[in-house]
């Protein structure tokens, strides 16, 4: 098997990334897979970096300021020596056959510039975020007005998640997630890596996928190879990992801001000269509506769970911390 550099970006997920590295350690030392493991720690404050250095000294670790996921994995790619780059979330757990299987698949398919596996969440359900179409104006419209949730099995109203495809069979996709994305080194270099100037977290996956597609390569979903996925351990906004990776409300709302801001970035970068300007304006406006809805819902859930007094005190503490970090008082 050709060498694969597994690149992981970590931000305050000490317990989760420990499990991730134990799984990779087994693949490297017991299964003898030709892997190089690179962890980029984004200025974690939970002791992640020290834990990795102590418990996993064989891991190549970089410590960087927290300039975001795209920046972190780009830094990891710079020091990677593999023929293939596997971008893996700190909550991703490839099965024994997955990495060798995908390498073999791509060796036989030079027309393929990216592969992803079938990701299985803790409840045993497949993660549909790995299997998406581009956020076109129509797909954005159906999501904004909840048509995709009202008609989840409709290929017209839920086209974003490619509901018309058989998820048990391999086929071409347009977007997957950075938490499991294998790219040949030469393709990664050809498209210029991740856009770390415009994306902090979220959106870098769609941007990368679209650049690979524009370069003339196919992106393939290959479900005969699987990986476990806790989903959202570093973000804190997913109910699937709320019990193992809790985050404060301010962080969650910051993530909701980022998850919707990147929609505007993507639209203005790729669609401004492709679609009529009113459609571009509509998509940008829709992203603001979605941001407000997500942050309002998150805040309401938090108040319901903890009470308004706790909510007020938490935001006061967070505001003081931000002022101290930025202005020194």
Buried (B, 14 or more C-beta within 10 A) or exposed (E): BBBBBBBBBBBBBBEBBBBBBEBBBEBBEEEEBBBBBBBBBBBBEEEBBEBBBEEBEEBBBBBBEBBBBBBBBBBBBEEBEBBBBBBBBBBBBBBEEBBBBBBBBBBEBEEBBBBBBBBBBBEEEBBBBBBBBBBBBBBBBBBBEEBBEEBEEBEEBBBBBBBEBEBEEBBEBBBBBBBBBBBBBEBBEBBEBBBBEBBBBBBBBBBBBBBBBEEEBBBBBBBBBBBBBBBBBBBBBBEBBBEBBEBBBBBBBBBBBBBBBBBBBBBEBBBEEEBEEEBBEBBBEBBEEBBEBBBEEBBEEBBEEEEEEEBEEBBEEBEEEEEEEEEEE
